Amino acid sequence: MTTIELPPELEAGAAARWRELIETLADARRRYPDAALASSLAAEDMVLTHAIFDAGLDLEVFTLDTGRLHAETLGVLDAIRQRYGREVTIYRPDAAAVDAHVAAHGAYAFYESVELRKACCQIRKVEPLKRALAGRGAWITGQRRAQSATRGELAREEQDATFGLYKFNPLADWSEAEVWTVIRAQGIPYNPLHDQGYPSIGCEPCTRALRPGEDLRAGRWWWESSDSKECGLHAGNRVIAIAPVGDAGRP
């Protein structure tokens, strides 16, 4: 197994977390050589991307360009290219399906009902993800339990019944502070919107900055109730009651 040199500035707890993460990702690669990281280009996924590229793990990293991402989010792709000399595979929605949905319901129909919002997510995110996962044995995500009520019982690895393959969530029990400790210590590039009150970043029309006291996913689809705040990519997540999480650890 490749020896991973830990930066001396990482404190003991973060260093142990980092070593465990590399081992988890390397184990996922051994068990599922075709596994890939589905990256939203958010902070958690940048930690995973850095771990994969820095450790030289032969794992693909891909992202979904919905056609409605913030310019800052798309800019992260350039930052990855400059830092690691690697490309992130990009999957986009079927243009004809997008045009048909907009023609039938309007460009902003997702504000009208949960059903129309999920229909938009289905076209722009779920269908491209299905293409990205087709033929694979496993995928990797940056989900954490503390992010929302729908992720409170998230397992570190599980069988994904929704997409019919295995799923690794190696940051499931990480705190937000741990994520940002690693980002700061290793100088990992990240979306500048995180510095503007956006801990969770999706499509531009469906994401806003947090207000004081709100939980980490409150800025996503803020016009909906908290029990519906998934887009279908992680449809198997269970809803449980959790206390609001603060923003300790963010820069």
Disulfide bonds with the S-S distance in Angstrom:
none
